């Protein structure tokens, strides 16, 4: 299963950016799709995740500012990021977990996209 991310870039503090990620390949069922980020000098951390039933979970640091959404028909997940702050600067990675058409579990990652927020 392959993930292709788009979006990201450079924005001033208080601005907005959106990310999208499309999953393709031998997919039977997508159980969850989400976004993680890795800030300089830190480990990768969960930003937001959504399940097939559209339940969502967010890191405390982004609640009220970021919104994750999912379009099941297109195997695509989006992350709308508002009120961005310099501490949101990171490489953002898309993640997808589920089952392939052979009923094998997969846990795939995108290549990462840079988000830079200037003060």
Long-range contacts (C-beta under 8 A, 24 or more apart in sequence): 1-25, 1-26, 1-27, 1-96, 1-98, 1-100, 1-106, 1-108, 2-108, 3-94, 3-95, 3-96, 3-108, 3-109, 3-110, 3-111, 4-110, 5-92, 5-93, 5-94, 5-110, 5-111, 5-112, 5-113, 6-113, 7-79, 7-113, 8-92, 8-113, 8-114, 8-115, 9-114, 9-115, 9-116, 10-116, 10-117, 10-118, 11-84, 11-115, 11-116, 11-117, 11-118, 12-117, 12-118, 13-84, 13-85, 13-86, 13-117, 13-118, 13-119, 14-83, 14-84, 14-85, 15-84, 15-117, 16-80, 16-81, 16-82, 16-83, 16-84, 17-81, 17-84, 17-115, 18-78, 18-79, 18-80, 18-81, 19-78, 19-79, 19-81, 19-92, 19-94, 19-113, 19-115, 20-76, 20-77, 20-78, 20-79, 21-76, 21-77, 21-78, 21-94, 21-96, 21-110, 22-74, 22-75, 22-76, 23-75, 23-76, 23-77, 23-96, 23-108, 24-75, 25-100, 26-100, 26-101, 26-102, 27-75, 27-98, 27-99, 27-100, 27-101, 28-98, 28-99, 28-100, 28-101, 28-102, 28-103, 29-98, 29-99, 30-72, 30-75, 30-96, 30-97, 30-98, 31-97, 31-98, 31-99, 32-95, 32-96, 32-97, 32-98, 33-70, 33-77, 33-94, 33-95, 33-96, 33-97, 34-68, 34-77, 34-94, 34-95, 34-96, 35-68, 35-77, 35-79, 35-92, 35-93, 35-94, 35-95, 36-92, 36-93, 36-95, 37-88, 37-90, 37-91, 37-92, 37-93, 37-115, 38-90, 38-91, 38-93, 38-112, 39-87, 39-89, 39-90, 40-89, 40-90, 44-93, 47-79, 47-92, 48-79, 49-95, 50-77, 61-87, 62-88, 81-115, 84-115, 84-117, 85-117, 86-117, 86-118, 86-119, 87-117, 88-115, 88-117, 89-115, 89-116, 89-117, 90-114, 90-115, 91-115
